Amino acid sequence: MARWAERLAGIFPWPGRSTVKRPTGPESSNPMHPIEEIRVRLDADMQKLETLIADGPGAGPSEGDKALPKQFEDLKVKYTGKKGEISGLLRSMGTLAPEARPEFGKLVNELRDYADARFSALQAKIQEVEIAGSLSGSSLDATLPGYRVPAGSLHPMTQVREEIISFFQGLGFEMALAPEVDNDWYNFEALNIPPDHPSRDMHDTFYVDDKVVLRTHTSNVQVHYMETHRDQPIRIIAPGFVYRVDNDATHSPMFQQVECLVVDKDISFANLKGTLFLWAKHMFGTETTMRFRPSYFPFTEPSAEMDVSCYFCKGSGTLDGAGGAPGQPCRTCKTTGWIEIGGCGSVDPNVFGKVGWDPEKFSGFAFGFGIDRITMLKYGIPDISHLTRNDNRFLKQF
Ligand SMILES: [Zn+2]
């Protein structure tokens, strides 16, 4: 403090600002320098607030405690605000002799640092008081264990869908989407299903009007994508909801499919089988085998139904080796050892023609399966409605 006074003495006289007398000491007959005067008042104001804090929160937050933050802010603005007293000192520097200004500036900056440090320390104390006050003023017992927030989990179908998507993305497939309400052209005609085609009976379609349908399969993605990516190699995976007029234990009017399409030069049925084998082993275990049965779809030629060896009886048809009684039949595969999971085939040249691609140059394959069905198989769920009933007792198991 002595040094402070000495340095202040160096920039006296102050032109007629302060009339406050020093309270004590040998220089008490001199008026205080404005810098010192501000510091003395700041100390006194701080002291008042600190005394309030030291009283502490009583049984509950007192009126004094509640007013603390406001008083603190007012004080801070008064001294260190833009129009506060410390800034005021700097603004008045022009009235000093030029040679006194550098030292004066340094002293004001020191005062500002001093004030900032004290305000920071005080703010921390006030926050402590606030927290202590809010704890003691309520019935909260901070030592009690907290309420457990129930952690949700992804729906089993979402988990299976994500797993399928991530597997194919790993193989370089790109995700593609298309509208669920679509034109007849995308859902049927471009896929080689003209209006009077008998295969339309296979799709129990919801019609919005004569030309607009709720898509019956995700194959409409193929048409949209081929139209917008003409003559480029295609590797897409298209998950999404599809709709059919169908409702029983294994069918729901709204269900999820996932469909893949690969188009390039020299794509063969062997590529299709290789891709599907990889996927089946990933999804149902490395022992899984597959079989393809000749089938018919208007948009693929040749077409096949694909089956995987039963996940539960390991293809044996009985549950002997899978924890069942000797000879106990496997209900999941109806003792056949195989489970049908979807359809596939090479892209029909007519489809290429419809979307304006050259079937002589390009070939491809497509396959699709129901995510609901894969989920039921993977987890042994007997009734498809479990998947949409939103019963927590069921969903909590995943
Ligand atoms: Zn089985």
Boltz pocket constraint, residues with backbone or C-beta under 6 A from the ligand:
constraints:
  - pocket:
      binder: B
      contacts: [[A, 310], [A, 311], [A, 312], [A, 313], [A, 314], [A, 315], [A, 316], [A, 317], [A, 318], [A, 330], [A, 331], [A, 332], [A, 333], [A, 334], [A, 335], [A, 336], [A, 337], [A, 338]]
      max_distance: 6.0
